[in-house]
Amino acid sequence: MPRSEAGPAAAAADRLTEASYDAVVLAGGAARRLGGADKPGTHVGGRPLIVWVADAAADAGQLIIVGSPRPELPHALVVREDPPGGGPVPALRTGLSLVRAPWTALLAADLPFLRTADLAGLFGAAQEHSGAVLVDAEGRRQWLAGIWRTEALRAALEAYRGSSLRGLLGPMEPALVAPVAGERPPWFDCDTPADIDRAGRLGDLGR
């Protein structure tokens, strides 16, 4: 299982350019565990969660948000899945229709610790695979923290009739990237009030 290291990540960053990837950020969930709050717009470390994610993908040729318009990100392309609230697979299908680059970063909108170096590490690990995803401390694959060959992703979606990202992406056998252990893991997402509180307590979220 590849691990994120400064050397390989830096080398991959040299190849991860605006011409090589677009970012699709899924931001249309109901956030039921947050009482229906606007999770992507929730502030952590003084910034909306989705802004942290967009900043991590600053090198993307296009930032494609599947969800509501975000005034904080006026440069983003914004689309809604059909049907609205239909889940991550319809959302991905809608976002992917706008992708022009050979690689697609598929990201959640609530990853406050994700950084550009993490995407570079994923890109480097994916070179001999259909894609690459982060895995958490327990080895669970984080399907909304990965990068994929766009055409492979389109082909998988065309053949898939299920409703789960795991069912869609698992058979693509991505490379698995285990980030170096730390208190701000890039796969950490904010699903609950406790998650938001924990992220805030970690203090400085600087790059």
N, C-alpha and C positions, 0 to 999 in steps of 0.2 A: 504494500500500500504506500503510494508516494506520500512524502511529507513536505510541507511548505518550508523552504529554506531560502535564505537571502540570495545565494548564488543562482540557483535555478530560476527563482522568481524574477530576479533582475534580468537574466537572459531572456526569459519568456516575455518580459515587459517590452523588450526591444522589438519583438515581433507582434505584440498586441497593439494594433493601431486602429485608427478610425476606419480604415478600409477593411479591416478584418472582422469586426463584429458589431452587431447591433444588440442592444439590451432590451429585453421584454420584462417589465416589472408588473407582477400581478397585484393589483391594489383595489380589487372590487369585492372583497369578502365582507360578510355580514358582521364580523367581529363580535360574535355572540358572547364570548368569554370576557369581553370588555364592555358588555352592556349595550352593544350596538354603536359604540363610539367611533369616530373617524380615526381608526387606528393609524393609517399612513400619515395623518396630520398631527398625531400626538407628539408632543415635544419631549425629547430626551437629550440631555446635554445642550439645551438651548436651541435645538433645531428639530424640525419635524422628522420623524423616522424616515419618510420617503426621501428626504433631502440627503440623509446620510447614504442611502443606497444609490441615489443618482450621482452623488459625488464619487462613490467608488467606481461607478461606470462612466466617469467623465471622458474616457477615451473612446467611448462607443460612437459609431457613426450616427446612429439614431437612438434616442431614448424613447421607448414606446411604453406608455402606461396604459394598462387595461383597467379601467375604473373611471372615477370622476376626474374632471379637470383639476389641476393643481396650480393655483396661482403662484406658488413658490417656484414652479418649474415651467416658465412660459415657453421654453424652447422644446418641450416634450411634445410628441405626438400622442394624443389621447383618443382611445377607442373604448367601446363597451362591448362585452361579450354578448352573444346571442344564444340563448335568452339571458338577460341580466340576472346575475346571481346563480347561473347555471353550474358553477364550480370551476375548478382550475383547468380542466381539459378544454372545455369550450373557450375559456379565457385565453389559454395558450394558442388555440387554433386561430382565434381572432387576432391576437397580437402578432403571431407568426406570419399572417397574411401581409403585413407591412414590412417584414424584414427583407433587406436587400443584400446584406453581407453574407459571406460564407460561413460565419460562426454566429451563434446566438447565445447570449448570456440570459439564462432564465432565473429570475430573482424574485424573492418575496419583497414586500414593501416595508418590512419591519425588522431590518437587520442593522442595528446601530453600530456594530463593530466591524462590519464588512469594509474592506479597504481595496484600493486598486491593486496592491500587491497580491491580495488573495485571488483576484480574477486572473492576474498574470500567472500565478501558480497553477490555477485550474487549466488555463490555456496551454501551459507547458506540458502538463500531465495528459492532456487530451490528444496530443499529436498522433499517437498510435492507436487511438480509440475513436468511437463515435462521439464521445464527450467525456466530461469529468464532473464529479460532484464532491462537495465537502461531506465529511462524516463527522459526527459529534464524538464526545468523549466515550460514549458507549458503543461506538461503531455504527450508529444508525445513519443511513444515507439521507442527506438533506436535499430533497428533490428541487427545492426552490433556492438553491445556492449552487448553480452549476453552469457549465458552458458546453455547447453542443454544435456539431456540424449541422448546419441549417438543412441541407438536403436530406440527411439521415433523419432528422427530426420530422421533416415534412412527410417522408415516406412512412415513418412509424405512425404518425397521426392519421394518414390516409387509410392505413390498414386497421386501425384500432377502433373498437366499438364499445370499450368500457368507459368508466367514469373516473378512475383514479390515476394520479400521476405515477404512482408506484407501478401500476399495471402497464402503463405506457412506457415509462423510462427504464424500468428494471431490466427488461429483455434486451435493451440496447447495450448492456454490459459496459457502463462507463468506467473510466479510471476512478479510483477512490483516493481522495486527498485528505489526509488527517493533519490539520494545522498543528503547529507547535503549541504545546499546552500553554495556557495563559489565562488570566482572569477575565479577559475580554475576547472570548472566542468568536470568530467571524460568523459562525453558524447560529449564534444565539439570537432567537427571535422573541418578540414581545407579544405573546398571546393573551396574557392575563394582567390584571393590575399589579400582581406580585412581580411579574417580569419587568414591567415598566419601572417599578420601585427599585428593583435590583440594578437595572441598567443605570438609573440615575445615581444610585449610591456608589457606582464604580468611579464616579468623579470625572476627571478630564477625559473627554473623548477625542482628544486631538489626534491628528494623523500620525 
